[in-house]
């Protein structure tokens, strides 16, 4: 299992409620939903390094 960094996040209660609902809809925990959202945003912004697997898919 990979090591994860812990940190405190202060968030508006209404925003948290919306994320919690979305997480429930996707059968994820709030933490898992936030990780997914952050990863998706980083990917969409092309801020992630491509893995060898992804690079091979683009070539094919």
DSSP file (Angstrom, degrees, kcal/mol; ACC not computed):
  #  RESIDUE AA STRUCTURE BP1 BP2  ACC     N-H-->O    O-->H-N    N-H-->O    O-->H-N    TCO  KAPPA ALPHA  PHI   PSI    X-CA   Y-CA   Z-CA
    1    1 A X              0   0    0      0, 0.0     2,-0.1     0, 0.0     0, 0.0   0.000 360.0 360.0 360.0 136.8    0.0    0.0    0.0
    2    2 A X        -     0   0    0      1,-0.1     2,-0.3     0, 0.0     0, 0.0  -0.407 360.0-107.6 -75.5 151.6    1.3    3.4   -0.9
    3    3 A X        -     0   0    0     -2,-0.1     2,-0.4     1,-0.0    -1,-0.1  -0.586  35.0-153.2 -78.6 139.0    2.0    6.0    1.8
    4    4 A X        -     0   0    0     -2,-0.3     2,-0.4     0, 0.0    -1,-0.0  -0.881  11.2-126.1-116.8 147.4   -0.4    8.8    2.0
    5    5 A X        -     0   0    0     -2,-0.4     2,-0.3     2,-0.0     0, 0.0  -0.768  22.4-148.0 -91.2 130.5    0.1   12.4    3.3
    6    6 A X        +     0   0    0     -2,-0.4     2,-0.3     2,-0.0     0, 0.0  -0.772  25.9 158.0 -97.6 144.4   -2.4   13.6    5.9
    7    7 A X        -     0   0    0     -2,-0.3     2,-0.4     2,-0.0    -2,-0.0  -0.981  40.7-103.2-157.8 161.8   -3.5   17.2    6.2
    8    8 A X        -     0   0    0     -2,-0.3     2,-0.5     2,-0.0    -2,-0.0  -0.720  30.6-164.4 -90.5 136.9   -6.3   19.4    7.6
    9    9 A X        -     0   0    0     -2,-0.4     2,-0.6     2,-0.0    -2,-0.0  -0.982   6.3-158.0-124.3 122.0   -8.8   20.8    5.2
   10   10 A X        +     0   0    0     -2,-0.5     2,-0.4     0, 0.0    -2,-0.0  -0.876  24.8 170.7 -97.6 126.8  -11.2   23.5    6.1
   11   11 A X        -     0   0    0     -2,-0.6    -2,-0.0     4,-0.0     5,-0.0  -0.990  40.4 -97.2-141.8 144.7  -14.2   23.5    3.9
   12   12 A X     >  -     0   0    0     -2,-0.4     4,-2.5     1,-0.1     5,-0.2  -0.342  35.0-126.9 -57.5 134.7  -17.6   25.3    3.8
   13   13 A X  H  > S+     0   0    0      1,-0.2     4,-2.2     2,-0.2    -1,-0.1   0.854 108.9  51.2 -56.9 -37.6  -20.3   23.1    5.4
   14   14 A X  H  > S+     0   0    0      2,-0.2     4,-1.9     1,-0.2    -1,-0.2   0.903 110.4  48.8 -68.0 -40.1  -22.5   23.4    2.3
   15   15 A X  H  > S+     0   0    0      2,-0.2     4,-2.4     1,-0.2    -2,-0.2   0.917 111.0  50.8 -63.5 -43.2  -19.7   22.4    0.0
   16   16 A X  H  X S+     0   0    0     -4,-2.5     4,-2.9     1,-0.2    -2,-0.2   0.913 107.6  53.5 -60.2 -42.7  -18.9   19.4    2.2
   17   17 A X  H  X S+     0   0    0     -4,-2.2     4,-2.1     1,-0.2    -1,-0.2   0.896 109.7  47.9 -59.6 -41.7  -22.6   18.4    2.1
   18   18 A X  H  X S+     0   0    0     -4,-1.9     4,-2.3     2,-0.2    -1,-0.2   0.899 112.8  47.6 -67.2 -41.2  -22.5   18.4   -1.7
   19   19 A X  H  X S+     0   0    0     -4,-2.4     4,-2.8     2,-0.2    -2,-0.2   0.901 110.6  53.0 -65.8 -40.2  -19.3   16.4   -1.9
   20   20 A X  H  X S+     0   0    0     -4,-2.9     4,-2.3     2,-0.2    -2,-0.2   0.907 110.1  47.5 -60.8 -43.3  -20.7   13.9    0.7
   21   21 A X  H  X S+     0   0    0     -4,-2.1     4,-2.4     2,-0.2    -2,-0.2   0.927 112.5  48.9 -63.7 -45.9  -23.8   13.4   -1.5
   22   22 A X  H  X S+     0   0    0     -4,-2.3     4,-1.6     1,-0.2    -2,-0.2   0.920 110.6  51.2 -60.2 -44.7  -21.7   13.0   -4.6
   23   23 A X  H  <>S+     0   0    0     -4,-2.8     5,-2.9     1,-0.2     4,-0.4   0.914 109.6  50.0 -59.4 -44.3  -19.5   10.5   -2.8
   24   24 A X  H ><5S+     0   0    0     -4,-2.3     3,-1.2     1,-0.2    -1,-0.2   0.911 108.5  52.8 -60.4 -42.4  -22.6    8.5   -1.7
   25   25 A X  H 3<5S+     0   0    0     -4,-2.4    -1,-0.2     1,-0.3    -2,-0.2   0.822 114.2  42.5 -62.0 -31.3  -23.9    8.5   -5.3
   26   26 A X  T 3<5S-     0   0    0     -4,-1.6    -1,-0.3    -3,-0.2    -2,-0.2   0.326 113.5-116.6 -97.9   5.5  -20.6    7.1   -6.5
   27   27 A X  T < 5S+     0   0    0     -3,-1.2     2,-0.3    -4,-0.4    -3,-0.2   0.885  74.5 125.3  58.3  42.0  -20.3    4.6   -3.5
   28   28 A X      < -     0   0    0     -5,-2.9    -1,-0.2    -8,-0.1     2,-0.1  -0.830  64.8-109.7-121.5 162.5  -17.1    6.3   -2.3
   29   29 A X     >  -     0   0    0     -2,-0.3     4,-2.5     1,-0.1     5,-0.2  -0.460  37.2-108.9 -78.2 164.7  -16.0    7.8    1.0
   30   30 A X  H  > S+     0   0    0      2,-0.2     4,-2.6     1,-0.2     5,-0.2   0.921 123.1  51.1 -61.1 -42.3  -15.7   11.6    1.2
   31   31 A X  H  > S+     0   0    0      1,-0.2     4,-2.4     2,-0.2    -1,-0.2   0.933 110.8  47.7 -59.8 -46.4  -11.9   11.1    1.3
   32   32 A X  H  > S+     0   0    0      1,-0.2     4,-2.4     2,-0.2    -1,-0.2   0.878 111.3  51.3 -61.9 -38.3  -12.0    8.8   -1.7
   33   33 A X  H  X S+     0   0    0     -4,-2.5     4,-2.8     2,-0.2    -2,-0.2   0.920 109.8  49.0 -65.8 -43.9  -14.2   11.3   -3.6
   34   34 A X  H  X S+     0   0    0     -4,-2.6     4,-2.6     2,-0.2     5,-0.2   0.911 111.6  49.6 -63.0 -41.9  -11.8   14.2   -2.8
   35   35 A X  H  X S+     0   0    0     -4,-2.4     4,-2.6     2,-0.2    -2,-0.2   0.928 112.4  48.0 -61.3 -44.2   -8.9   12.1   -4.0
   36   36 A X  H  X S+     0   0    0     -4,-2.4     4,-2.7     2,-0.2    -2,-0.2   0.919 112.2  49.0 -62.0 -44.7  -10.7   11.2   -7.2
   37   37 A X  H  X S+     0   0    0     -4,-2.8     4,-2.3     2,-0.2    -2,-0.2   0.919 113.0  46.8 -62.0 -44.6  -11.7   14.9   -7.8
   38   38 A X  H  X S+     0   0    0     -4,-2.6     4,-2.5     2,-0.2    -2,-0.2   0.924 113.1  48.8 -64.6 -44.2   -8.1   16.1   -7.2
   39   39 A X  H  X S+     0   0    0     -4,-2.6     4,-2.5    -5,-0.2    -2,-0.2   0.921 111.5  49.8 -61.6 -43.8   -6.7   13.4   -9.5
   40   40 A X  H  X S+     0   0    0     -4,-2.7     4,-2.9     1,-0.2    -1,-0.2   0.910 111.4  48.6 -62.1 -42.8   -9.2   14.2  -12.2
   41   41 A X  H  X S+     0   0    0     -4,-2.3     4,-1.9     2,-0.2    -1,-0.2   0.908 111.8  48.9 -64.2 -42.0   -8.4   17.9  -12.1
   42   42 A X  H  <>S+     0   0    0     -4,-2.5     5,-3.1     2,-0.2     6,-0.5   0.904 113.5  47.3 -63.7 -40.7   -4.7   17.3  -12.2
   43   43 A X  H ><5S+     0   0    0     -4,-2.5     3,-1.6     3,-0.2    -2,-0.2   0.933 111.4  49.7 -65.4 -46.7   -5.2   14.9  -15.2
   44   44 A X  H 3<5S+     0   0    0     -4,-2.9    -1,-0.2     1,-0.3    -2,-0.2   0.824 111.6  49.4 -61.8 -31.9   -7.4   17.4  -17.0
   45   45 A X  T 3<5S-     0   0    0     -4,-1.9    -1,-0.3    -5,-0.2    -2,-0.2   0.378 113.8-121.0 -87.4   4.1   -4.8   20.2  -16.4
   46   46 A X  T < 5S+     0   0    0     -3,-1.6    -3,-0.2    -5,-0.1    -2,-0.1   0.885  73.6 131.6  56.5  42.4   -2.1   17.8  -17.8
   47   47 A X      < +     0   0    0     -5,-3.1     2,-0.3    -6,-0.1    -4,-0.2   0.422  45.6  87.0-100.7  -3.0   -0.2   18.1  -14.4
   48   48 A X  S    S-     0   0    0     -6,-0.5     2,-0.2    -5,-0.1     3,-0.0  -0.762  80.1-118.6-100.6 145.1    0.3   14.3  -14.0
   49   49 A X        -     0   0    0     -2,-0.3     2,-0.3     1,-0.1    -2,-0.1  -0.586  35.1-115.1 -74.3 141.6    3.2   12.4  -15.5
   50   50 A X        -     0   0    0     -2,-0.2     2,-0.1     1,-0.1    -1,-0.1  -0.601  25.5-131.0 -79.1 137.7    2.1    9.7  -17.9
   51   51 A X     >  -     0   0    0     -2,-0.3     4,-2.1     1,-0.1     5,-0.2  -0.416  25.5-108.3 -79.1 163.5    2.7    6.2  -16.9
   52   52 A X  H  > S+     0   0    0      1,-0.2     4,-2.1     2,-0.2     5,-0.2   0.871 120.3  56.5 -59.4 -37.2    4.4    3.8  -19.3
   53   53 A X  H  > S+     0   0    0      1,-0.2     4,-1.7     2,-0.2    -1,-0.2   0.921 108.2  45.7 -61.5 -46.2    1.0    2.0  -19.7
   54   54 A X  H  > S+     0   0    0      1,-0.2     4,-1.7     2,-0.2    -1,-0.2   0.879 110.7  53.9 -66.0 -38.7   -0.8    5.2  -20.7
   55   55 A X  H  X S+     0   0    0     -4,-2.1     4,-1.4     1,-0.2    -1,-0.2   0.901 107.8  50.1 -62.4 -42.0    2.0    6.1  -23.2
   56   56 A X  H  X S+     0   0    0     -4,-2.1     4,-1.8     1,-0.2    -1,-0.2   0.873 107.0  55.1 -65.2 -37.2    1.8    2.7  -24.9
   57   57 A X  H  < S+     0   0    0     -4,-1.7    -1,-0.2     1,-0.2    -2,-0.2   0.894 106.5  50.7 -63.2 -39.8   -2.0    3.1  -25.3
   58   58 A X  H  < S+     0   0    0     -4,-1.7    -1,-0.2     1,-0.2    -2,-0.2   0.847 108.6  52.3 -66.6 -34.0   -1.6    6.4  -27.1
   59   59 A X  H  <        0   0    0     -4,-1.4    -1,-0.2     1,-0.2    -2,-0.2   0.880 360.0 360.0 -69.8 -38.3    1.0    4.9  -29.5
   60   60 A X     <        0   0    0     -4,-1.8    -1,-0.2     0, 0.0    -2,-0.2   0.467 360.0 360.0 -69.8 360.0   -1.4    2.0  -30.4
